[in-house]
Amino acid sequence: MANSLRREVLNLYKNLLFLGRDYPKGADYFKRRLKNVFLKNKDVKDPEKIKELIARGEFVMKELEALYFLRKYRAMKQRYYSDTNKTN
């Protein structure tokens, strides 16, 4: 059981690290914060607590994805609909 949780934690870390490349405050800032959070919780041994932390990390991942999609949507909207607002 410990190996499966370890694999999940490592996979979560890799996915968050990948998503952090486009973070608004910079990849280095995100990487530093991510490392600090994972190091802070490295001594947690309780499987239930680890599952809770994994669930929280997955929530953060979904929030980051939503942030990126919203940023892309706003950029595209600004490119394609900015001319109609100026003519009115």
VEXDREN-2710 file (C-alpha; in Angstrom, 1 decimal):
% VEXDREN-2710
k/r/px/py/pz
1/MET/0.0/0.0/0.0
2/ALA/2.8/2.4/0.8
3/ASN/4.3/2.0/-2.7
4/SER/1.0/2.9/-4.4
5/LEU/0.7/6.0/-2.2
6/ARG/4.3/6.9/-3.0
7/ARG/3.6/6.5/-6.7
8/GLU/0.5/8.7/-6.4
9/VAL/2.5/11.4/-4.5
10/LEU/5.3/11.4/-7.1
11/ASN/2.9/11.5/-9.9
12/LEU/1.1/14.5/-8.3
13/TYR/4.4/16.3/-7.8
14/LYS/5.4/15.7/-11.4
15/ASN/2.0/16.9/-12.7
16/LEU/2.1/20.0/-10.5
17/LEU/5.6/20.7/-11.6
18/PHE/4.6/20.5/-15.2
19/LEU/1.6/22.8/-14.7
20/GLY/3.8/25.3/-12.8
21/ARG/5.7/26.2/-16.0
22/ASP/3.0/28.6/-16.9
23/TYR/2.3/30.0/-13.5
24/PRO/1.7/33.8/-13.6
25/LYS/4.4/34.6/-10.9
26/GLY/6.9/32.5/-12.7
27/ALA/8.0/28.9/-12.8
28/ASP/10.8/29.4/-10.3
29/TYR/8.4/30.8/-7.7
30/PHE/6.0/28.0/-8.2
31/LYS/8.7/25.3/-8.1
32/ARG/10.1/26.8/-4.8
33/ARG/6.6/26.9/-3.2
34/LEU/5.8/23.4/-4.4
35/LYS/9.0/21.9/-3.0
36/ASN/8.4/23.6/0.3
37/VAL/4.9/22.2/0.7
38/PHE/6.0/18.7/-0.2
39/LEU/9.0/18.9/2.1
40/LYS/6.8/20.2/4.9
41/ASN/4.6/17.1/4.6
42/LYS/7.3/14.5/4.0
43/ASP/7.1/13.0/7.5
44/VAL/3.4/12.2/7.3
45/LYS/3.0/8.4/7.7
46/ASP/-0.7/8.0/8.2
47/PRO/-2.2/6.6/4.9
48/GLU/-5.5/8.5/5.5
49/LYS/-3.7/11.8/6.0
50/ILE/-1.6/11.1/2.9
51/LYS/-4.8/10.5/0.9
52/GLU/-6.3/13.8/2.1
53/LEU/-3.1/15.6/1.1
54/ILE/-3.2/13.9/-2.3
55/ALA/-6.9/15.0/-2.7
56/ARG/-5.9/18.6/-1.8
57/GLY/-3.1/18.5/-4.4
58/GLU/-5.5/17.2/-7.1
59/PHE/-7.8/20.1/-6.2
60/VAL/-4.9/22.6/-6.6
61/MET/-4.2/20.9/-10.0
62/LYS/-7.7/21.4/-11.2
63/GLU/-7.7/25.1/-10.0
64/LEU/-4.5/25.7/-11.9
65/GLU/-5.9/24.2/-15.1
66/ALA/-9.0/26.4/-14.7
67/LEU/-6.8/29.4/-14.2
68/TYR/-4.9/28.7/-17.4
69/PHE/-8.0/28.0/-19.4
70/LEU/-9.5/31.3/-18.2
71/ARG/-6.4/33.2/-19.1
72/LYS/-6.4/31.7/-22.6
73/TYR/-10.1/32.5/-23.0
74/ARG/-9.6/36.1/-21.9
75/ALA/-6.6/36.5/-24.3
76/MET/-8.6/35.0/-27.2
77/LYS/-11.7/37.1/-26.4
78/GLN/-9.5/40.2/-26.3
79/ARG/-8.0/39.5/-29.6
80/TYR/-11.2/38.7/-31.5
81/TYR/-13.8/41.0/-29.8
82/SER/-11.8/44.1/-28.9
83/ASP/-12.6/45.8/-32.3
84/THR/-16.4/45.5/-31.8
85/ASN/-16.3/47.4/-28.5
86/LYS/-14.3/50.2/-30.0
87/THR/-16.7/50.9/-32.8
88/ASN/-19.7/51.2/-30.6
END
